[in-house]
Amino acid sequence: MVVLVTGANGQLGQAIQSISGKYPEIDFVFCSSSELDITNLENCQAVFSTYQPHFCINAAAYTAVDKAESEPAKAFNINANGAENLAITSKKHYTILIHISTDFVFDAYFSEGVAYYDREFRLPLKSNLGLNETDIPFPSGVYGLTKLQGEQAIKAIWEKHFIIRTSWVYSQFGNNFMKTMLRLASERDTLSVVADQIGTPTNAVDLAEVLLKIIQSPINHHPSSFGIYNFSNEGQCSWYDFAKEIFSQSNITIDLKSIPSTAYPTPAKRPVYSVLNKSKLKETFNIEIKDWQTSLNSCLNQL
């Protein structure tokens, strides 16, 4: 089985590489952006023609959330046009496409334990167990919008796809919140972190394992199994809670202060509530998911 992975030098791409040795039955082809430019349709088709992949995991993305506000064309080209090119190419080569999306397709308002779709209309969620795959996306920034456009392009072009929405991804690879907190703790005595955005951290290695479980599942070719799925680790917390747990597990003493989002303005708005309901994924593929604290401990040990 040939599995082609785009964005090989990114956080998820490196996470997949780190566990690839556990899957000798899979012939992995890892492509960096210089080897496979998803914004170039001809390049996509040439690479697919060379390797004839059974599956393509699209881990390539424009993920600079704040920078996207000033570079919308670049974000669109990678996140939307790139996804469209992979869908076109996957359909031509009959490759199953696994595309990574994000909680940023939502902009839920969270108040007193109740989540709403958006700040203006205050439409209640269907479930208090987190955002479902059927909930209506409502992106508020360029990054979330372009990722949603990528999802829509894939769904319109090629039915044999899995779109995996995830959130708050971190790992021992690349740049992420966990590594930033550890670096800042070595430089400062005091740190302030936002406490009014609620979500779930996701260990990129756990996400990588889930993608490969989907690939190995006996039902992964069944028409009813294709579609959108949520994945993060279990549980929920604020960014402040996440930072506090990072320092606690690392035995780091620091004066950690909680602040509201208004005290830390950014060019792009963050989803205030983006806890993802994973019931569909767990039931469809019989997957057990670690809680975020346990998975954080595993990641810190890898460091």
C-alpha positions as CSV (number, residue, x, y, z in Angstrom):
1,M,0.0,0.0,0.0
2,V,1.4,3.4,-1.0
3,V,0.5,6.4,1.2
4,L,1.7,9.8,0.0
5,V,2.0,12.5,2.6
6,T,2.1,16.2,1.7
7,G,3.6,18.8,3.9
8,A,6.3,16.3,5.2
9,N,8.3,19.0,7.0
10,G,5.3,20.3,9.0
11,Q,4.3,19.3,12.4
12,L,1.9,16.5,11.4
13,G,4.2,15.4,8.6
14,Q,7.0,14.9,11.0
15,A,4.7,13.1,13.5
16,I,3.7,10.6,10.8
17,Q,7.3,10.1,9.9
18,S,8.1,9.4,13.6
19,I,5.7,6.4,13.7
20,S,6.0,5.2,10.1
21,G,8.4,2.4,11.2
22,K,5.6,0.8,13.0
23,Y,3.8,0.2,9.7
24,P,6.1,-1.9,7.5
25,E,3.2,-2.9,5.3
26,I,2.8,0.7,4.2
27,D,5.1,2.3,1.6
28,F,5.2,6.0,2.7
29,V,6.1,8.7,0.3
30,F,6.9,11.9,2.2
31,C,6.8,15.1,0.1
32,S,7.9,18.5,1.3
33,S,6.5,21.6,-0.5
34,S,9.5,21.8,-2.7
35,E,8.9,18.2,-3.8
36,L,5.1,18.5,-4.1
37,D,3.6,22.0,-4.5
38,I,-0.1,21.4,-4.0
39,T,-0.8,24.9,-5.5
40,N,0.5,23.5,-8.9
41,L,-2.0,21.1,-10.5
42,E,0.6,19.8,-13.0
43,N,3.1,19.1,-10.2
44,C,0.4,17.2,-8.3
45,Q,-0.5,15.1,-11.3
46,A,3.2,14.4,-12.1
47,V,3.9,13.2,-8.5
48,F,0.8,11.0,-8.4
49,S,1.7,9.5,-11.7
50,T,5.1,8.6,-10.4
51,Y,4.0,7.0,-7.1
52,Q,0.4,5.9,-7.8
53,P,-0.7,6.3,-4.2
54,H,-3.6,4.4,-2.7
55,F,-4.0,7.2,-0.1
56,C,-2.9,10.8,0.1
57,I,-2.7,12.5,3.5
58,N,-2.8,16.2,2.9
59,A,-0.8,17.7,5.8
60,A,0.2,20.7,3.8
61,A,-1.5,24.0,4.9
62,Y,-1.0,27.7,5.4
63,T,-1.3,27.8,9.2
64,A,-0.1,31.3,10.1
65,V,-3.5,32.3,11.5
66,D,-2.7,36.0,12.1
67,K,-0.5,36.5,9.1
68,A,-3.3,35.1,6.9
69,E,-5.2,38.3,7.6
70,S,-2.6,40.3,5.6
71,E,-1.9,37.5,3.1
72,P,-5.3,36.2,2.1
73,A,-4.3,35.3,-1.4
74,K,-1.5,33.1,-0.2
75,A,-3.7,31.4,2.4
76,F,-6.4,30.8,-0.2
77,N,-3.9,29.4,-2.8
78,I,-2.6,26.8,-0.3
79,N,-5.6,26.0,1.8
80,A,-8.4,26.2,-0.8
81,N,-6.8,25.9,-4.3
82,G,-4.3,23.4,-3.0
83,A,-7.0,21.2,-1.6
84,E,-8.9,21.5,-4.9
85,N,-5.9,20.4,-6.9
86,L,-5.4,17.3,-4.7
87,A,-9.1,16.4,-5.0
88,I,-8.9,16.7,-8.8
89,T,-5.7,14.6,-8.9
90,S,-7.0,12.1,-6.4
91,K,-10.1,11.5,-8.5
92,K,-8.0,11.0,-11.6
93,H,-5.8,8.4,-9.9
94,Y,-8.6,6.9,-7.8
95,T,-6.7,7.8,-4.6
96,I,-8.5,8.2,-1.3
97,L,-7.8,11.7,0.0
98,I,-7.4,12.4,3.7
99,H,-7.5,16.1,4.3
100,I,-6.7,17.8,7.6
101,S,-9.0,20.7,8.5
102,T,-9.4,22.8,11.7
103,D,-11.7,24.0,14.5
104,F,-11.2,27.5,13.0
105,V,-14.1,26.8,10.6
106,F,-16.2,27.6,13.7
107,D,-16.5,30.8,15.7
108,A,-18.7,29.8,18.6
109,Y,-19.6,32.1,21.4
110,F,-19.2,30.5,24.9
111,S,-21.1,31.8,27.9
112,E,-21.9,30.2,31.3
113,G,-21.3,26.7,30.0
114,V,-23.5,27.1,26.9
115,A,-22.0,27.3,23.4
116,Y,-23.6,29.3,20.5
117,Y,-22.7,29.4,16.8
118,D,-21.7,33.0,16.8
119,R,-21.8,36.2,18.8
120,E,-24.5,38.0,16.7
121,F,-27.2,35.4,16.4
122,R,-26.6,33.3,19.5
123,L,-27.9,30.1,17.9
124,P,-27.5,27.2,20.3
125,L,-25.5,24.1,19.5
126,K,-27.3,20.8,18.9
127,S,-25.3,19.1,21.6
128,N,-23.5,20.2,24.8
129,L,-20.9,17.5,24.2
130,G,-19.0,19.7,21.7
131,L,-19.2,20.7,18.1
132,N,-20.5,18.0,15.7
133,E,-19.5,17.3,12.1
134,T,-23.0,18.5,11.1
135,D,-22.9,21.8,12.9
136,I,-22.9,24.8,10.6
137,P,-19.4,26.3,10.0
138,F,-19.0,30.0,10.8
139,P,-15.4,31.1,10.2
140,S,-14.5,34.6,11.3
141,G,-11.1,35.0,9.8
142,V,-9.2,34.4,6.6
143,Y,-7.5,31.2,7.9
144,G,-10.8,29.5,8.9
145,L,-12.5,30.7,5.7
146,T,-9.8,29.3,3.4
147,K,-9.8,26.0,5.3
148,L,-13.6,25.8,4.9
149,Q,-13.3,26.6,1.2
150,G,-10.8,23.7,0.9
151,E,-13.3,21.3,2.5
152,Q,-16.0,22.5,0.2
153,A,-13.8,22.0,-2.9
154,I,-13.0,18.4,-1.9
155,K,-16.6,17.5,-1.2
156,A,-17.7,19.0,-4.6
157,I,-15.0,17.1,-6.6
158,W,-14.2,13.7,-5.1
159,E,-16.5,11.6,-2.9
160,K,-13.7,9.3,-1.7
161,H,-12.4,11.6,1.0
162,F,-12.0,11.9,4.7
163,I,-11.9,15.4,6.1
164,I,-10.5,15.4,9.7
165,R,-11.1,18.6,11.7
166,T,-8.7,19.0,14.6
167,S,-7.7,21.6,17.2
168,W,-4.9,23.1,19.2
169,V,-2.2,20.8,17.6
170,Y,1.2,20.5,19.4
171,S,4.0,18.0,19.4
172,Q,7.8,17.6,19.9
173,F,8.1,18.8,16.3
174,G,8.0,22.3,14.8
175,N,6.6,25.4,16.5
176,N,3.6,25.1,18.7
177,F,2.0,26.4,22.0
178,M,3.6,23.7,24.2
179,K,7.1,24.5,23.0
180,T,6.5,28.2,23.1
181,M,5.4,28.0,26.8
182,L,8.5,26.0,27.7
183,R,10.8,28.5,25.9
184,L,9.1,31.5,27.6
185,A,9.3,29.9,31.0
186,S,13.1,29.7,30.5
187,E,13.2,33.4,29.7
188,R,10.7,34.9,32.2
189,D,9.5,34.7,35.7
190,T,5.9,35.8,34.9
191,L,3.6,34.8,32.1
192,S,0.0,35.7,31.1
193,V,-2.2,33.4,29.2
194,V,-5.7,33.7,27.8
195,A,-8.3,31.9,29.9
196,D,-11.6,32.5,28.1
197,Q,-11.0,30.4,25.0
198,I,-12.1,26.8,25.5
199,G,-10.9,23.9,23.4
200,T,-8.9,20.7,23.4
201,P,-5.2,20.2,22.8
202,T,-4.3,17.6,20.2
203,N,-1.0,15.6,20.2
204,A,0.1,15.5,16.5
205,V,1.4,11.9,17.1
206,D,-2.1,10.8,18.3
207,L,-3.6,12.4,15.2
208,A,-1.0,10.6,13.0
209,E,-1.9,7.3,14.6
210,V,-5.6,7.9,13.9
211,L,-5.0,8.7,10.3
212,L,-3.2,5.4,9.8
213,K,-5.9,3.5,11.7
214,I,-8.4,4.9,9.2
215,I,-6.1,3.8,6.3
216,Q,-5.9,0.3,7.7
217,S,-9.6,0.0,8.6
218,P,-11.5,-2.7,6.6
219,I,-14.4,-0.2,6.1
220,N,-12.3,2.7,4.6
221,H,-13.5,2.0,1.1
222,H,-17.2,1.8,2.0
223,P,-19.1,4.8,0.6
224,S,-20.9,5.3,4.0
225,S,-17.6,5.8,5.8
226,F,-16.4,8.8,3.7
227,G,-17.0,12.4,5.0
228,I,-16.1,14.7,7.8
229,Y,-14.7,13.5,11.2
230,N,-13.6,15.3,14.3
231,F,-10.4,14.4,16.2
232,S,-8.7,15.9,19.2
233,N,-7.7,14.3,22.5
234,E,-10.4,13.9,25.1
235,G,-11.4,16.6,27.6
236,Q,-11.4,20.4,27.4
237,C,-9.5,23.3,28.9
238,S,-8.5,26.9,28.3
239,W,-5.1,28.0,27.0
240,Y,-4.4,29.0,30.6
241,D,-5.2,25.5,31.8
242,F,-3.1,24.0,29.1
243,A,-0.1,26.2,30.0
244,K,-0.6,25.4,33.7
245,E,-0.6,21.6,33.0
246,I,2.6,22.0,30.8
247,F,4.4,23.7,33.7
248,S,3.1,21.3,36.3
249,Q,4.1,18.2,34.4
250,S,7.5,19.8,33.6
251,N,8.1,20.8,37.3
252,I,8.5,24.4,36.3
253,T,7.7,27.1,38.8
254,I,6.4,30.3,37.2
255,D,4.0,33.1,38.1
256,L,1.2,32.2,35.6
257,K,-1.6,34.8,35.3
258,S,-5.0,34.3,33.5
259,I,-6.2,37.1,31.3
260,P,-9.2,37.6,29.0
261,S,-8.8,37.6,25.2
262,T,-9.4,41.4,25.2
263,A,-6.1,41.8,27.0
264,Y,-4.2,40.0,24.3
265,P,-5.6,41.3,20.9
266,T,-4.5,39.5,17.7
267,P,-5.1,40.3,14.1
268,A,-7.3,37.1,13.7
269,K,-10.1,36.2,16.2
270,R,-9.8,32.8,17.8
271,P,-12.8,30.5,18.3
272,V,-14.1,31.1,21.8
273,Y,-15.4,27.5,22.0
274,S,-14.1,24.8,19.8
275,V,-14.4,21.5,21.7
276,L,-15.0,18.8,19.1
277,N,-17.3,15.8,19.6
278,K,-15.4,12.7,18.5
279,S,-18.3,10.2,18.8
280,K,-18.6,9.6,15.0
281,L,-14.9,8.8,14.7
282,K,-14.9,6.5,17.7
283,E,-17.9,4.6,16.7
284,T,-17.1,4.3,13.0
285,F,-13.5,3.1,13.4
286,N,-13.6,1.7,16.9
287,I,-11.0,4.1,18.1
288,E,-10.1,4.9,21.7
289,I,-8.8,8.4,22.4
290,K,-6.4,9.5,25.2
291,D,-7.3,12.4,27.4
292,W,-5.2,15.5,26.7
293,Q,-3.3,15.4,30.0
294,T,-2.1,11.9,29.5
295,S,-1.1,12.6,25.9
296,L,0.7,15.8,27.0
297,N,2.8,13.7,29.4
298,S,3.8,11.3,26.6
299,C,4.8,14.3,24.4
300,L,6.9,15.9,27.2
301,N,8.7,12.6,27.7
302,Q,9.6,12.6,24.1
303,L,11.3,15.9,24.5
